[in-house]
Amino acid sequence: MTIGWCFDNTYSKLPDPFKEEIGPVPVKNPELVILNKNLSKELNLDFSNLDNKKISELFSGNSLPPGSNSIAQAYAGHQFGHFTMLGDGRAVLIGEHLSKKKDRYDIQFKGSGKTAFSRNGDGRAALGPMLREYIISEAMHNLNIPTTRSLAVVKTGEDVIRETSLQGAILTRVALSHIRVGTFQYIAARDKKDELEILLNYVIQRHYPNIQNSKNKALDLLKVVMEKQIDLVINWMRVGFIHGVMNTDNMSISGETIDYGPCAFMDIYDPKSVFSSIDQMGRYAYCNQPVITKWNLSRFAECLIPLIDKDQNKSIEMATEIINSFEKKYEEKWLNMMRDKLGLFGAEDKDKILILDLLTWMHKNKLDYTNTFCHLMNFEIEKNENFKDNDFQNWKKRWQERLKTNNNSPEKYIKLMKNVNPLIIPRNHKVEEVLNEANKSNIKPLIKLLEVLNNPYFEQKNIIDYQKPSSSKEKYQTFCGT
């Protein structure tokens, strides 16, 4: 029986410098851990006639589907500010699948073995980090945030050595594409304008055909990618998500969240929250995410300089003007996002002060970010005496006065708030709990967590245990898994 694969592989037809033709390295004993049935349906794929063994063979790369054409993509990246030539060191793109609606999706195996870009790496991945990406990427999708998604996780039957010996696994990642700012950096570093033009035209044709007839395609691409990234990071800030490793190779040109390594969600509101074990200086802290977004976009702009104008100085001037508009655009969109979180319609001069006063109070009193907004929507997740103090009560009076403007009503503002304030997020301690159980071959808690995260904006029964922050006083840390 046919599964429904419909491959139309365009990236693999680009010139050799863009990629390496290579297949996944076969694994000893593949075993299916989880298959995303909802995503399968969206992709018009049907695995119901395959047993788990056949599915495992497929998603381990031991048996590739007809029409696939496996490659490792070349890219570079500023990793913590330092430029490095990189590439898919532990992943292969098996092809581009077209849904019945003719939507195009990259199908990539992560943890599939060594490639020409592996450097000193083993090309493999461990079960824990692959399941973390599965959980968080699906949670982000359900939070209505643009993201790559996870189709399957398969154990390889082989161990990988990190700090200790861990179970090996392969994740199947689905993306609009895996083209990154770092892809442009890799090609730009080769200093061949014709290759840069090929990449520019390919990206526009694939992702932004509306600017195909633009008089200055490179400049318009910079504008549209900047808008996409501003929208994306504001969504992260909205739900308290911290990516943790915002290197230029982890910024997707399509505007999706990509590469869930040391990511986490903020519990107690602290703008300087950092969870990544490798981010010692807080470069990618919660509050620095917009700053780093602008920095990464500046690196993207540098790649496009040869294509914007023949006169380099004029080209730099035009690109700089766009990059310098970042702060104003970001602040305007951030304010509107925060207005939505507080149920405010229209815009008033004092809104910014009202918003910042709440955030300052939350920070000072160590309040939970998600649950504070739940409290304002009359969902009492946990009793907190801080909500009775004078500072908060005074702030609440000002907020309630502001709510009365613009013909607002409780039904209207609560509806607005419910659309943007999740009642549940993937709490870090719950994610760790289910990963620990999965490492013992018990995935029932993981399945339950995914079910709960499936409807983050709706009331659900008996989920209070998933909504409370951790009671542990220990500092939570996350790791890359490479």
C-alpha positions in Angstrom: 0.0 0.0 0.0 1.2 3.5 -0.8 2.1 5.8 2.1 1.5 8.9 0.1 5.0 10.3 -0.3 5.2 12.9 -3.1 8.8 14.1 -3.4 9.8 17.0 -5.6 13.4 17.7 -4.6 14.6 21.2 -5.7 17.3 22.0 -3.3 19.3 18.9 -4.3 19.4 20.4 -7.8 21.4 23.4 -6.7 25.1 23.5 -7.5 27.5 21.2 -5.5 28.8 23.9 -3.0 25.3 24.0 -1.5 25.3 20.4 -0.3 26.8 16.9 -0.2 25.0 13.9 -1.7 25.0 11.4 1.2 22.5 8.9 2.7 21.8 8.2 6.3 24.1 5.7 8.0 22.2 2.5 8.6 21.5 1.6 12.3 21.5 -1.7 14.1 18.1 -2.2 15.6 15.6 0.6 14.9 12.6 0.8 17.2 9.7 3.3 16.9 9.2 5.5 19.9 6.5 7.9 18.7 4.8 8.8 15.4 2.9 12.1 15.0 -0.4 11.0 13.6 -1.8 14.6 13.5 1.1 15.8 11.4 0.9 12.7 9.2 -2.6 13.6 8.3 -1.6 17.2 7.5 1.1 15.9 5.2 -1.4 13.4 3.6 0.7 10.5 4.7 -0.9 7.2 5.9 1.2 4.7 7.8 -1.7 2.6 9.0 -0.8 -0.3 6.7 2.7 -0.6 8.0 3.7 -2.4 11.1 6.0 -0.7 13.6 9.1 -2.6 12.3 8.5 -1.2 8.8 7.9 2.3 10.2 11.1 2.1 12.2 13.1 1.0 9.2 11.7 4.0 7.3 12.3 6.7 10.0 15.8 5.4 10.9 16.9 5.8 7.3 17.5 2.0 6.9 14.8 2.0 4.1 14.3 5.3 2.2 11.0 6.0 0.5 10.8 6.1 -3.3 11.6 9.6 -4.8 13.7 10.7 -1.9 17.2 12.1 -2.6 19.3 12.4 0.5 21.7 15.3 1.0 23.5 17.2 3.8 23.1 20.9 3.5 26.1 23.3 3.7 25.8 26.4 5.9 27.9 28.6 8.2 27.1 30.4 11.4 28.1 32.9 14.0 28.1 30.7 17.1 28.1 32.8 20.2 29.5 35.6 18.0 32.3 33.5 16.4 32.1 32.7 12.7 32.4 29.0 11.7 31.9 27.1 8.5 29.4 24.3 9.4 26.8 22.3 7.6 24.6 19.3 8.5 27.0 17.4 10.7 24.4 14.9 12.0 21.4 15.4 9.7 20.3 14.6 6.2 17.5 16.0 4.2 15.8 13.1 2.5 13.7 15.3 0.2 10.9 17.8 -0.2 7.4 16.4 0.2 4.4 18.0 -1.4 1.0 17.8 0.3 -2.2 17.6 -1.7 -2.5 21.3 -1.3 0.9 21.6 -3.0 2.5 22.9 0.2 6.2 22.0 0.2 7.9 20.5 3.3 11.5 19.4 4.0 11.7 16.0 5.5 15.0 15.7 7.5 16.5 13.0 9.7 18.4 14.4 12.7 20.9 12.1 14.2 21.4 10.1 11.0 25.2 9.7 11.1 28.4 11.3 9.9 28.5 13.7 6.9 31.3 15.7 5.3 30.3 18.5 7.7 30.6 16.4 10.9 34.1 17.6 11.9 34.9 15.7 15.1 31.3 14.8 15.8 29.8 11.3 15.7 26.8 12.3 13.6 24.4 10.8 16.1 21.8 12.0 18.5 20.6 10.8 21.9 17.0 9.9 22.7 16.4 12.6 25.4 17.2 15.6 23.2 15.3 14.2 20.2 12.2 13.7 22.4 12.7 17.2 23.9 12.6 18.6 20.4 9.4 16.6 19.6 7.7 17.9 22.8 8.7 21.5 22.5 8.2 21.9 18.7 4.6 20.4 19.0 3.9 22.6 22.0 5.0 25.7 20.0 2.8 24.6 17.1 -0.2 24.4 19.4 0.7 27.8 20.9 0.3 29.2 17.3 4.0 30.0 16.9 5.7 29.3 13.6 7.9 26.3 14.1 9.5 23.2 12.5 7.7 20.1 13.6 8.5 16.5 14.5 7.0 13.6 12.6 8.7 10.7 14.4 11.4 9.5 16.9 13.1 6.2 16.4 15.6 4.5 18.8 18.6 3.2 16.9 19.6 0.3 19.1 23.0 1.9 19.4 24.5 3.9 22.2 26.0 7.4 21.8 28.7 8.7 24.1 28.2 12.2 25.7 29.0 12.8 29.3 27.8 9.2 29.8 26.5 6.4 27.5 23.0 7.3 26.2 20.5 5.6 23.9 20.8 6.7 20.3 17.8 8.1 18.4 16.8 9.8 15.1 14.2 12.6 14.9 12.3 13.2 11.7 11.9 17.0 11.4 9.5 18.7 9.1 10.1 22.3 8.0 9.1 24.8 5.3 12.8 24.6 4.5 16.1 24.3 6.4 17.6 27.4 4.7 19.1 29.6 7.4 20.9 33.0 7.7 24.0 30.7 7.9 23.2 29.3 4.5 23.6 32.8 3.0 26.8 33.2 5.1 28.3 30.0 3.7 27.7 31.0 0.1 28.7 34.7 0.7 32.0 33.5 2.3 32.8 31.8 -1.0 32.8 35.2 -2.6 31.0 34.1 -5.8 28.3 36.4 -6.7 26.6 34.0 -9.2 26.1 31.4 -6.4 24.7 34.1 -4.1 22.2 35.1 -6.9 21.2 31.5 -7.3 20.4 31.2 -3.5 18.6 34.5 -3.5 16.3 33.6 -6.4 15.7 30.1 -5.0 14.6 31.4 -1.6 12.3 34.0 -3.2 10.8 31.5 -5.6 10.2 29.0 -2.7 9.2 31.3 0.2 8.4 34.8 -1.1 7.1 34.6 -4.7 5.3 37.9 -4.1 8.6 39.8 -4.4 9.8 37.9 -7.5 9.2 40.9 -9.8 10.6 43.4 -7.3 13.0 46.0 -8.6 15.4 45.2 -5.8 14.8 41.6 -4.7 17.7 41.4 -2.2 16.5 44.5 -0.4 12.9 43.3 -0.3 14.0 39.9 1.0 15.9 41.6 3.8 12.7 43.6 4.7 10.4 40.5 4.6 12.8 38.3 6.6 13.2 41.0 9.2 9.4 41.3 9.6 9.1 37.5 9.9 11.8 37.4 12.6 10.3 40.2 14.6 6.9 38.5 14.6 8.6 35.2 15.6 10.6 36.6 18.5 7.6 38.6 19.8 5.7 35.3 19.9 8.6 33.8 21.9 8.4 36.7 24.4 4.6 36.4 24.6 4.8 32.9 26.0 8.1 33.2 27.9 10.1 30.9 25.5 13.9 31.1 25.6 15.5 29.5 22.5 18.9 29.3 24.2 21.2 29.1 21.1 20.2 31.9 18.7 23.3 31.4 16.5 22.9 32.6 12.8 22.7 29.0 11.7 19.6 28.6 13.9 17.7 31.5 12.3 15.4 30.2 9.5 14.8 32.3 6.4 11.2 31.1 6.4 10.6 32.5 9.9 10.1 29.2 11.7 11.5 28.4 15.1 14.3 25.9 14.4 16.7 23.7 16.4 15.4 23.0 19.9 18.6 22.4 21.8 19.0 24.0 25.3 15.5 25.7 25.0 13.2 26.2 28.0 10.2 28.1 29.2 10.5 30.8 31.8 8.6 30.1 35.1 9.4 33.0 37.4 9.5 36.3 35.5 13.1 37.4 35.2 14.2 39.2 32.0 17.8 37.8 32.4 16.6 34.2 32.5 19.1 31.8 31.0 18.9 28.0 31.1 21.5 26.9 28.6 24.6 25.4 30.3 26.8 26.8 27.5 25.5 30.4 27.7 27.7 31.5 30.5 27.4 35.3 29.7 23.7 35.4 29.0 24.1 36.3 25.4 20.8 34.5 24.6 18.9 35.4 27.7 15.2 36.1 27.5 15.6 39.9 27.4 18.4 39.6 24.8 16.4 37.7 22.2 15.3 40.8 20.3 18.8 42.3 20.4 20.3 39.1 19.0 17.6 39.0 16.4 18.7 42.4 15.1 22.4 41.3 15.3 21.7 38.1 13.3 19.7 40.2 10.7 22.7 42.5 10.4 24.8 39.5 9.4 22.2 38.5 6.9 22.2 42.0 5.5 26.0 41.8 5.1 25.6 38.7 2.8 23.2 40.6 0.6 25.4 43.7 0.1 26.8 42.6 -3.4 23.2 42.0 -4.7 21.5 45.2 -3.4 23.4 47.7 -5.5 26.5 47.8 -7.7 27.8 50.7 -5.6 28.9 49.0 -2.4 28.6 52.2 -0.3 25.1 52.8 -1.5 24.3 49.2 -0.9 25.5 49.4 2.7 23.6 52.6 3.3 20.3 51.0 2.0 20.8 47.9 4.1 21.7 49.9 7.2 18.6 52.0 6.9 16.4 48.8 7.0 18.3 47.3 9.9 18.1 50.6 11.8 14.3 50.4 11.6 14.3 47.2 13.7 13.9 48.8 17.1 10.9 51.0 16.2 9.1 48.1 14.4 9.9 45.7 17.3 8.8 48.0 20.1 5.5 48.8 18.3 4.7 45.1 17.7 5.8 44.2 21.3 3.6 46.9 22.8 0.6 45.6 20.7 1.4 42.0 21.8 1.4 43.1 25.5 -1.8 45.1 25.0 -3.4 41.9 23.8 -2.1 40.0 26.8 -3.8 42.6 29.0 -7.0 42.8 26.9 -6.4 46.4 25.9 -8.0 47.7 22.7 -6.6 50.7 20.9 -3.4 52.5 21.9 -2.9 55.1 24.6 0.3 56.9 25.7 0.3 55.5 29.2 0.1 51.8 28.0 3.8 51.3 28.0 4.1 52.5 31.6 1.2 50.3 32.7 2.8 47.2 31.0 6.3 47.9 32.4 5.0 48.5 35.9 3.4 45.1 35.9 6.5 43.4 34.6 8.6 45.2 37.2 6.3 44.1 40.0 6.4 40.5 38.7 10.2 40.6 38.6 10.5 42.1 42.1 8.1 39.6 43.7 9.3 36.6 41.7 5.9 35.8 40.2 5.2 33.1 37.6 5.0 34.7 34.1 2.3 32.4 32.7 0.2 32.1 35.8 0.1 35.9 36.5 -1.8 36.4 33.2 -4.0 33.5 34.1 -4.8 35.3 37.3 -5.8 38.4 35.4 -8.2 36.3 33.3 -9.7 34.9 36.6 -8.0 31.5 36.4 -6.5 30.8 39.8 -3.8 28.2 39.1 -2.2 28.7 42.5 -2.9 30.9 45.5 -0.4 33.6 45.9 -0.4 36.2 48.6 1.4 38.7 46.4 -1.8 39.3 44.5 -3.2 40.9 47.7 -0.4 43.5 48.2 -1.1 47.2 47.8 1.3 47.7 44.8 -0.5 45.0 42.8 -4.0 46.2 43.8 -3.1 49.8 42.8 -1.8 48.6 39.5 -5.0 46.5 39.0 -7.1 49.6 39.5 -5.2 51.5 36.8 -5.5 48.5 34.5 -9.3 48.2 35.1 -9.7 51.9 34.3 -7.8 51.5 31.1 -10.0 48.4 30.2 -13.1 50.6 30.2 -11.9 52.7 27.2 -12.5 51.9 23.5 -16.0 50.4 24.1 -14.4 47.5 25.9 -16.5 44.9 27.8 -15.4 42.0 30.0 -16.5 39.4 27.4 -14.5 41.3 24.8 -11.3 41.8 26.7 -11.3 38.3 28.2 -11.7 36.8 24.8 -8.7 38.8 23.5 -6.6 37.7 26.5 -7.6 34.0 26.1 -6.4 34.0 22.5 -2.8 35.0 23.5 -2.3 33.9 27.1 -1.8 30.1 27.4 -3.2 28.3 30.4 -0.5 25.8 30.1 3.1 25.7 28.8 5.7 22.8 28.7 6.9 23.3 32.3 10.6 22.4 32.4 10.3 20.0 35.3 7.5 18.1 33.7 9.5 17.8 30.4 12.4 16.4 32.4 10.1 14.0 34.2 8.7 12.5 31.0 12.1 12.3 29.4 13.5 10.4 32.4 10.6 7.9 32.1 11.1 7.7 28.3 14.7 6.7 28.9 13.4 3.8 30.9 11.1 2.8 27.9 8.0 4.2 29.6 6.5 6.8 27.2 3.0 7.0 28.7 3.8 10.1 30.7 5.2 11.7 27.5 2.0 10.9 25.6 -0.1 12.4 28.4 2.0 15.6 28.4 1.5 15.9 24.7 -2.2 15.5 25.0 -2.4 18.3 27.7 -0.2 20.6 25.5 -2.4 20.0 22.5 -4.9 22.7 23.7 -3.0 25.3 25.6 -5.6 28.1 25.4 -8.6 26.0 26.6 -9.7 24.9 30.1 -9.0 21.2 30.7 -9.9 19.1 33.7 -7.3 17.7 36.2 -4.3 19.4 34.7 -3.2 21.5 37.7 -0.1 19.4 38.2 1.0 20.5 34.7 0.3 24.2 35.4 2.3 24.7 38.5 5.9 25.8 38.4 8.6 23.6 39.9 8.9 23.7 43.7 12.6 22.9 43.4 15.0 25.7 44.4 17.8 24.3 42.3 18.8 26.2 39.2 17.4 24.5 36.1 19.9 23.8 33.3 19.5 22.6 29.7 22.0 21.0 27.4 22.6 21.0 23.6 22.8 17.2 23.3 25.7 17.4 20.8 
